Amino acid sequence: KQRIVIAMALVLNPGLILADEPTTALDVTVQAEILDLLRLARDEFGASVLIITHNMGVIADIADEVVVMYRGHVVEQGSVEQIFYSPKDDYTKRLLAAVPRIGQKLVVRDEQGKVIERSKDWHDQPIAVEAKGLTITYPGHLTQPDFKAVNGIDFTIHRSEVLGLVGESGSGKSTTGRAIAGLQKVSGGSLNVLGVEMNGVKERQFKPKRADIGFVFQDPGSSFNPLMTIAENVAEPLIVHKKYSSVSEASDYVGDLLEMVQLPRAYMNRFPHELSGGQRQRASLARALALKPSLLIADEPTSALDVSVQAKVLELFKKLQAEIGFACLFITHDLAVVDMLADRIMVMHKGEIVEHGDADQVMNNPQNPYTQKLLASLPVPDPREQRKHRAQLHELLAKGI
């Protein structure tokens, strides 16, 4: 779709192309293609490009000059090298510090500033999820054949472990997450979730386990009922699973949940549209943790957030995971994000696991060409390093990867 929009923008041979968040929430490989198209428009058609974005990696990749705005004011302006290597304004410095970087692990602290250490012995913990030959097929429509979204994959998730699942749109990662949550039928193989075999499972068999599974969606705005207050939305699973009989009865606990995710109790009476994207995602996390689940599935929870908001949500997520110790499947297309959180990483491509290993191993020494392509496609917030990344990506593309 974005390629078509760019083609439409070039039809009348414009002197200026205004690109407003053209790569937000796109896969890193598609994002790289869009940036190459904008570069082509600049170099071949002679158009000036004004790109509006919160992604500092994108700025490092394509910009010559940078203007930094905060609350309606320009706080800094200069060449891309000046902004990245010699920022003057504190807000610019905070933006750059918030950008996820490969190899940058999150350190979380409690209220007293003491570092919260995550359990290192998750290997010895019981298995929460185990897949063997997991296959998920969508039935074809009329003359269309069936589509195999997930093709015979094997993996485990231990309690207290964060497993990162990375891949492009259509790779099968969200389908895998939905199957674990009992929202997608398993077609073949075995999928055991918290002791329940999901292949052929009946709802009455799985229903008692639903309270043990939390789900954080990519867009909390669409997963919240817009006609219900934040308190009503957060309390909904508590009432459905009969932990409380009403929102008023659950009020104190809901307030505690909001404070746990660093939202004021006063937000209980607000509606979803009255909260920012980051605040809604925090409220979504509060709802997912309301029933104290032993397994959490987070599906692209930060992909559409500004970089500074994303950093705060990720820090909060890691803090809560360290304190509570739930098993987690963290689904994303952003390798830098998953590198900050995950113990192990699985890379999915066209329904299959193409690489799987400890996070450091996958990030620092990727063996599969597709993983190498994902890493090369990820824009880094450093203009000089990004030029090397872009050259590496073009080499891989020239080889047909």
DAURLIN-V701975 format. One record per residue. N is the residue number from 1. RES is the residue in three letters. PHI is phi in radians with two decimals (999 if undefined). OMEGA is omega in radians with two decimals (none if undefined). NEAR is the number of other ideal C-beta (glycine too) atoms within 10 Angstrom. Layout:
n = {N	N}
res = {RES	RES}
phi = {PHI	PHI}
omega = {OMEGA	OMEGA}
near = {NEAR	NEAR}
//
This chain:
n = {1	2	3	4	5	6	7	8	9	10	11	12	13	14	15	16	17	18	19	20	21	22	23	24	25	26	27	28	29	30	31	32	33	34	35	36	37	38	39	40	41	42	43	44	45	46	47	48	49	50	51	52	53	54	55	56	57	58	59	60	61	62	63	64	65	66	67	68	69	70	71	72	73	74	75	76	77	78	79	80	81	82	83	84	85	86	87	88	89	90	91	92	93	94	95	96	97	98	99	100	101	102	103	104	105	106	107	108	109	110	111	112	113	114	115	116	117	118	119	120	121	122	123	124	125	126	127	128	129	130	131	132	133	134	135	136	137	138	139	140	141	142	143	144	145	146	147	148	149	150	151	152	153	154	155	156	157	158	159	160	161	162	163	164	165	166	167	168	169	170	171	172	173	174	175	176	177	178	179	180	181	182	183	184	185	186	187	188	189	190	191	192	193	194	195	196	197	198	199	200	201	202	203	204	205	206	207	208	209	210	211	212	213	214	215	216	217	218	219	220	221	222	223	224	225	226	227	228	229	230	231	232	233	234	235	236	237	238	239	240	241	242	243	244	245	246	247	248	249	250	251	252	253	254	255	256	257	258	259	260	261	262	263	264	265	266	267	268	269	270	271	272	273	274	275	276	277	278	279	280	281	282	283	284	285	286	287	288	289	290	291	292	293	294	295	296	297	298	299	300	301	302	303	304	305	306	307	308	309	310	311	312	313	314	315	316	317	318	319	320	321	322	323	324	325	326	327	328	329	330	331	332	333	334	335	336	337	338	339	340	341	342	343	344	345	346	347	348	349	350	351	352	353	354	355	356	357	358	359	360	361	362	363	364	365	366	367	368	369	370	371	372	373	374	375	376	377	378	379	380	381	382	383	384	385	386	387	388	389	390	391	392	393	394	395	396	397	398	399	400	401}
res = {LYS	GLN	ARG	ILE	VAL	ILE	ALA	MET	ALA	LEU	VAL	LEU	ASN	PRO	GLY	LEU	ILE	LEU	ALA	ASP	GLU	PRO	THR	THR	ALA	LEU	ASP	VAL	THR	VAL	GLN	ALA	GLU	ILE	LEU	ASP	LEU	LEU	ARG	LEU	ALA	ARG	ASP	GLU	PHE	GLY	ALA	SER	VAL	LEU	ILE	ILE	THR	HIS	ASN	MET	GLY	VAL	ILE	ALA	ASP	ILE	ALA	ASP	GLU	VAL	VAL	VAL	MET	TYR	ARG	GLY	HIS	VAL	VAL	GLU	GLN	GLY	SER	VAL	GLU	GLN	ILE	PHE	TYR	SER	PRO	LYS	ASP	ASP	TYR	THR	LYS	ARG	LEU	LEU	ALA	ALA	VAL	PRO	ARG	ILE	GLY	GLN	LYS	LEU	VAL	VAL	ARG	ASP	GLU	GLN	GLY	LYS	VAL	ILE	GLU	ARG	SER	LYS	ASP	TRP	HIS	ASP	GLN	PRO	ILE	ALA	VAL	GLU	ALA	LYS	GLY	LEU	THR	ILE	THR	TYR	PRO	GLY	HIS	LEU	THR	GLN	PRO	ASP	PHE	LYS	ALA	VAL	ASN	GLY	ILE	ASP	PHE	THR	ILE	HIS	ARG	SER	GLU	VAL	LEU	GLY	LEU	VAL	GLY	GLU	SER	GLY	SER	GLY	LYS	SER	THR	THR	GLY	ARG	ALA	ILE	ALA	GLY	LEU	GLN	LYS	VAL	SER	GLY	GLY	SER	LEU	ASN	VAL	LEU	GLY	VAL	GLU	MET	ASN	GLY	VAL	LYS	GLU	ARG	GLN	PHE	LYS	PRO	LYS	ARG	ALA	ASP	ILE	GLY	PHE	VAL	PHE	GLN	ASP	PRO	GLY	SER	SER	PHE	ASN	PRO	LEU	MET	THR	ILE	ALA	GLU	ASN	VAL	ALA	GLU	PRO	LEU	ILE	VAL	HIS	LYS	LYS	TYR	SER	SER	VAL	SER	GLU	ALA	SER	ASP	TYR	VAL	GLY	ASP	LEU	LEU	GLU	MET	VAL	GLN	LEU	PRO	ARG	ALA	TYR	MET	ASN	ARG	PHE	PRO	HIS	GLU	LEU	SER	GLY	GLY	GLN	ARG	GLN	ARG	ALA	SER	LEU	ALA	ARG	ALA	LEU	ALA	LEU	LYS	PRO	SER	LEU	LEU	ILE	ALA	ASP	GLU	PRO	THR	SER	ALA	LEU	ASP	VAL	SER	VAL	GLN	ALA	LYS	VAL	LEU	GLU	LEU	PHE	LYS	LYS	LEU	GLN	ALA	GLU	ILE	GLY	PHE	ALA	CYS	LEU	PHE	ILE	THR	HIS	ASP	LEU	ALA	VAL	VAL	ASP	MET	LEU	ALA	ASP	ARG	ILE	MET	VAL	MET	HIS	LYS	GLY	GLU	ILE	VAL	GLU	HIS	GLY	ASP	ALA	ASP	GLN	VAL	MET	ASN	ASN	PRO	GLN	ASN	PRO	TYR	THR	GLN	LYS	LEU	LEU	ALA	SER	LEU	PRO	VAL	PRO	ASP	PRO	ARG	GLU	GLN	ARG	LYS	HIS	ARG	ALA	GLN	LEU	HIS	GLU	LEU	LEU	ALA	LYS	GLY	ILE}
phi = {999	-1.16	-1.12	-1.11	-1.09	-1.14	-1.05	-1.08	-1.16	-1.60	-0.96	-1.66	0.89	-1.25	-1.50	-2.41	-1.97	-1.74	-1.96	-1.70	0.85	-1.22	-2.10	-1.05	1.21	-1.46	-1.03	-1.10	-1.22	-1.17	-1.00	-1.08	-1.15	-1.12	-1.15	-1.11	-1.15	-1.16	-1.12	-1.09	-1.07	-1.26	-1.40	-1.57	-1.76	1.27	-1.44	-1.40	-2.15	-1.84	-1.86	-1.83	-2.78	-1.79	-1.60	-1.22	-1.15	-1.11	-1.06	-1.09	-1.36	-2.15	-1.45	-1.73	-2.10	-2.28	-2.08	-1.82	-1.99	-2.57	0.92	1.49	-2.11	-1.39	-1.76	-2.82	-2.60	3.03	-1.18	-1.09	-1.16	-1.11	-1.15	-1.44	-1.79	-2.45	-1.15	-1.77	-1.44	-1.09	-1.16	-1.06	-1.10	-1.17	-1.04	-1.16	-1.22	-1.44	-1.23	-1.10	-2.20	-1.03	1.53	-1.69	-1.50	-1.30	-1.95	-1.94	-2.25	-1.48	-1.09	-1.55	1.53	-1.37	-1.14	-1.60	-1.54	-1.38	-1.08	-1.65	-1.75	-1.10	-0.99	-1.55	-1.36	-1.05	-1.40	-1.56	-2.36	-2.42	-2.00	-2.32	1.09	-1.06	-2.27	-2.30	-2.12	-1.67	-1.15	-1.25	-2.01	0.97	-1.53	-1.37	-1.27	-1.08	-1.99	-1.57	-1.34	-2.28	-2.14	1.13	-1.69	-2.16	-2.95	-2.34	-2.26	-1.52	-1.08	1.31	-1.74	-1.88	-1.80	-1.54	-2.02	-2.06	3.00	-1.35	-1.04	1.53	-1.35	1.84	-1.22	-1.19	-1.07	-1.08	-1.08	-1.16	-1.15	-1.10	-1.39	1.38	-1.77	-2.44	-1.22	-1.49	-1.62	-2.81	1.33	-2.21	-2.40	-1.81	-2.09	0.92	1.55	-1.94	-1.36	-1.50	-1.33	1.50	-1.17	-1.66	-1.00	-1.14	-1.34	-1.59	-0.92	-1.06	-1.52	-1.05	-1.17	-1.57	-2.14	-1.84	-2.38	-1.91	-1.59	-1.10	-2.08	-1.13	-1.06	-1.55	-1.53	-1.54	-1.30	-1.17	-1.58	-1.91	-1.22	-1.05	-1.06	-1.15	-1.15	-1.21	-1.37	-0.93	-1.12	-1.15	-1.37	-1.02	-1.62	1.07	-1.38	-2.39	-1.64	-2.72	-1.13	-1.11	-1.16	-1.51	-0.96	-1.10	-1.17	-1.09	-1.06	-1.10	-1.09	-1.11	-1.14	-1.07	-1.70	1.14	-2.07	-1.17	-1.05	-1.06	-1.29	-1.01	-1.62	-1.50	-1.73	-0.91	-1.21	-1.51	-1.85	-1.28	-1.02	-1.16	-1.16	-1.11	-1.19	-1.15	-1.12	-1.11	-1.16	-1.06	-1.14	-1.11	-1.70	-1.01	-1.63	0.92	-1.23	-1.64	-2.45	-2.15	-1.98	-2.00	-1.80	0.88	-1.25	-2.17	-1.15	-1.80	-1.65	-1.04	-1.08	-1.23	-1.20	-1.00	-1.07	-1.18	-1.14	-1.13	-1.11	-1.09	-1.03	-1.17	-1.08	-1.17	-1.14	-1.18	-1.34	-1.57	1.42	-1.25	-1.26	-2.51	-1.83	-1.82	-1.72	-2.81	-1.81	-1.78	-1.13	-1.17	-1.16	-1.18	-1.14	-1.27	-2.01	-1.44	-1.45	-2.26	-2.25	-2.02	-1.88	-1.95	-2.58	0.90	1.46	-2.17	-1.47	-1.73	-2.72	-2.75	3.12	-1.00	-0.98	-1.10	-1.12	-1.19	-1.33	-1.63	-2.53	-1.15	-1.69	-1.51	-1.00	-1.17	-1.09	-1.06	-1.16	-1.05	-1.16	-1.21	-1.37	-1.32	-1.23	-1.82	-1.37	-2.72	-0.95	-1.21	-1.15	-1.17	-1.08	-1.16	-1.05	-1.12	-1.11	-1.12	-1.09	-1.13	-1.12	-1.14	-1.15	-1.14	-1.47	1.48	-1.45}
omega = {-3.09	3.09	3.13	3.13	3.11	3.09	3.10	-3.13	-3.09	-3.02	-3.07	3.09	-3.05	3.05	-3.12	3.02	3.10	-3.09	-3.07	-3.11	-3.03	-3.07	-3.09	3.09	3.08	3.01	-3.08	3.14	3.09	3.10	3.13	3.12	3.14	3.12	3.07	3.11	3.10	3.07	3.10	3.12	3.12	-3.01	-3.06	-3.08	3.10	-3.12	2.95	-3.13	2.99	-3.10	-3.14	-3.08	3.00	-3.07	-3.09	3.05	3.08	3.11	3.14	-3.07	-2.92	-2.96	2.96	3.11	-3.09	3.00	3.13	-3.14	3.09	3.13	3.04	-3.10	3.00	-3.11	3.12	3.14	3.12	3.10	-3.11	3.11	-3.13	-3.09	-3.07	-3.04	3.13	-3.13	-3.11	-3.03	-3.12	-3.13	3.08	3.13	3.12	3.11	-3.11	-3.13	-3.08	-3.07	3.07	3.13	3.09	3.13	-3.12	3.14	3.11	3.01	-3.11	-3.09	3.07	-3.07	3.13	3.12	3.14	-3.14	3.08	-3.12	3.05	3.10	3.13	-3.04	-3.14	3.10	-3.08	-3.12	3.08	3.12	3.11	-3.12	3.07	3.10	3.07	-3.14	-3.08	3.13	3.10	-3.08	3.02	-3.12	3.12	-3.13	-3.13	-3.09	-3.11	3.11	3.06	3.14	-3.14	-3.09	3.11	-2.93	2.98	-3.08	3.11	3.03	3.04	2.97	3.11	3.01	-3.11	-3.13	2.95	3.08	3.10	3.11	-2.98	3.08	3.11	3.00	-3.13	-3.13	-3.13	-3.05	3.12	3.08	3.09	3.12	3.14	3.10	3.11	-3.14	-3.12	-3.13	-3.12	-3.10	3.06	-3.09	-3.09	-3.10	-3.10	3.02	3.14	-3.11	3.13	3.08	3.14	3.07	-3.02	3.12	-3.12	-3.11	3.03	-3.10	-3.11	3.11	-3.04	-3.04	3.13	-3.11	-3.08	3.13	-3.13	-3.09	3.04	-3.11	3.06	-3.06	3.13	-3.08	-3.13	3.11	-3.13	3.13	3.04	3.01	-3.06	-3.12	-3.14	3.08	3.09	3.12	-3.14	3.12	-3.11	-3.11	-3.04	3.13	3.11	-3.14	3.13	-3.12	2.98	3.01	3.05	-3.11	-3.10	3.11	-3.12	3.12	-3.11	-2.97	-3.10	-3.13	3.10	3.08	3.09	3.13	3.14	3.11	3.11	3.13	3.02	2.99	3.13	3.08	-3.12	-3.13	-3.14	-3.07	3.10	3.08	-3.07	-3.09	-3.14	3.12	3.05	3.14	3.14	3.11	3.10	-3.14	3.06	3.10	3.09	3.10	3.09	3.13	-3.13	-3.10	-3.04	-3.09	-3.14	-3.05	3.04	3.13	3.11	3.07	-3.13	-3.05	3.13	-3.01	-3.08	-2.96	-3.08	-3.08	3.01	-3.01	-3.13	3.09	3.12	-3.12	-3.14	3.13	3.13	3.12	3.10	-3.13	-3.10	3.12	-3.12	3.13	3.12	-3.10	-3.03	3.07	3.11	2.97	-3.07	2.91	-3.10	-3.06	-3.13	2.98	-3.04	-3.10	3.14	3.12	-3.08	3.12	-3.14	-2.96	-2.84	2.96	3.07	-3.14	2.99	3.09	-3.09	3.13	3.12	3.03	-3.10	3.04	-3.10	3.09	-3.04	3.13	3.05	-3.05	-3.12	-3.13	-3.11	-3.06	-3.04	-3.11	-3.11	-3.09	-3.07	3.14	3.14	3.07	3.10	3.12	3.10	-3.14	3.14	-3.13	-3.07	-3.14	-3.13	-3.08	3.12	-3.04	-3.11	3.11	-3.12	3.07	3.09	3.12	-3.10	3.11	3.11	3.12	-3.13	3.06	3.13	3.13	3.12	3.10	3.12	-3.14	none}
near = {6	15	11	8	12	17	11	9	19	16	7	7	8	14	9	9	18	12	22	9	14	22	24	16	14	19	19	23	18	16	24	24	17	19	21	16	18	21	14	13	20	15	9	9	12	10	17	12	17	11	20	12	18	18	19	23	26	24	21	25	25	23	19	11	10	20	13	20	12	14	6	5	8	10	14	19	14	16	14	17	13	14	25	22	12	10	19	13	15	11	16	20	12	14	23	18	13	19	21	23	15	13	11	11	10	16	10	18	11	11	5	5	6	8	9	14	9	18	15	9	8	18	11	10	15	11	14	25	24	17	24	14	13	27	20	23	16	15	9	10	9	4	5	9	8	11	13	17	22	28	18	15	21	14	19	15	26	20	19	24	24	26	25	27	29	26	26	20	13	15	25	24	27	21	19	30	20	18	25	25	20	21	12	19	14	22	17	15	18	15	27	17	23	20	11	14	14	23	17	8	17	7	8	7	13	17	12	11	18	18	18	19	24	24	23	24	18	20	17	24	16	9	16	24	11	10	9	15	19	24	22	18	25	30	26	17	19	22	15	11	14	8	16	16	10	10	19	11	14	21	15	10	15	26	18	11	24	22	13	17	22	15	23	11	15	9	20	21	11	16	15	21	9	12	19	11	17	20	22	22	29	24	25	27	26	23	25	26	21	22	17	11	22	19	21	24	27	27	21	21	25	25	18	18	21	18	20	15	19	24	22	17	22	21	18	18	26	19	19	21	24	18	13	15	16	22	27	28	26	27	27	22	25	21	25	21	22	25	25	23	24	24	20	23	26	25	26	27	21	15	23	16	23	18	20	18	16	12	21	14	14	25	20	12	9	21	12	16	15	21	22	17	22	25	23	22	24	24	25	21	23	18	19	12	15	21	12	12	21	20	10	15	24	13	12	16	16	8	9	6	13}
//
